[in-house]
Each structure stands twice: as structure tokens, then as C-alpha cells.
């Protein structure tokens, strides 16, 4: 069975786009840019974004989800003659 990864949410698209700038900001502050620190910085940055700025990422995520749903539609067909009755 083939498993397909779901597309990124708006938040994860934001993370992908801004990870380098958050890392650079932490380094400029003299903090160690570890995974947790970068994630916390990005989370704080996301929370301060206006709804208009978030809409850019929300629209991109919706577009990716629509493409995913279009490409990976599965129709499950069951042949009842193969099923044993109990």
C-alpha cells in the first residue's frame, strides 16, 4: 500500500519560509539556535502576524490541499463475493 504525505498546513509553510531568518535572529541575540529555540521563536512570530499576513499562507495551504485531494482520490471497491459470511 502506498502512503502519501499530507500537504503542509499554513503554519508549517510559514515555518519553512522563515526558519533561516529566525535562526539568524537568535544568533544575533546571542542565543544558541537549537531546534526548540528556533521553533519557539517561529511560534512567537506566527502569533504576532496579522490575519492578512496569515492569509497568504492559508491560501497556499488550501491550494496544496486541493491539489493533493485531486491527485490522490481513492475509490474503494469491495467484491462481496470474496467476503466470508459469519
C-alpha positions in Angstrom: 0.0 0.0 0.0 1.3 3.4 -0.9 1.2 6.1 1.7 1.0 9.7 0.7 2.2 12.5 2.9 -0.5 15.2 3.6 0.4 18.7 2.4 1.7 21.3 4.9 -0.6 23.5 6.9 -0.4 27.3 6.7 1.7 27.3 9.9 4.2 24.8 8.5 4.5 26.7 5.3 5.4 29.8 7.4 8.0 27.8 9.3 9.6 26.5 6.1 9.8 30.0 4.7 11.1 31.8 7.8 13.3 29.2 9.6 16.6 30.8 8.3 15.6 34.3 9.4 14.5 33.0 12.9 17.9 31.2 13.2 19.7 34.4 12.2 17.7 36.4 14.7 18.6 34.0 17.5 22.3 34.1 16.6 22.2 37.9 16.6 20.6 37.8 20.1 23.5 35.6 21.2 21.2 32.6 21.8 22.0 29.1 20.6 19.8 28.4 17.7 18.7 24.8 18.6 15.6 23.1 17.3 13.5 24.0 20.3 14.6 27.7 20.4 14.0 28.2 16.7 10.6 26.6 16.9 9.7 28.8 19.9 10.9 31.9 18.1 8.9 31.0 14.9 5.8 30.2 17.0 6.0 33.7 18.6 6.5 35.3 15.2 3.4 33.4 13.9 1.3 34.6 16.8 2.1 38.2 16.1 1.3 38.1 12.4 -1.8 39.9 11.3 -4.7 37.9 9.8 -3.9 39.5 6.4 -0.3 38.2 6.5 -1.5 34.7 7.7 -4.0 34.7 4.8 -1.1 34.3 2.3 0.0 31.1 4.0 -3.6 29.9 4.5 -4.4 30.3 0.7 -1.2 28.5 -0.2 -2.0 25.6 2.2 -5.6 25.4 0.7 -4.2 25.3 -2.8 -1.8 22.5 -1.8 -4.6 20.5 -0.1 -6.9 20.9 -3.2 -4.1 19.6 -5.4 -3.5 16.7 -3.0 -7.2 15.8 -3.0 -7.3 15.9 -6.8 -4.3 13.7 -7.3 -4.9 11.2 -4.5 -8.6 10.3 -4.7 -9.2 6.7 -3.9 -12.3 4.7 -4.6 -12.5 1.6 -2.6 -14.4 -1.2 -4.2 -15.3 -4.3 -2.3 -16.1 -7.6 -4.1 -18.7 -9.0 -1.7 -18.3 -12.5 -3.2 -14.8 -12.6 -1.7 -16.1 -11.9 1.8 -17.0 -14.9 4.0 -20.2 -14.7 5.9 -20.1 -15.3 9.6 
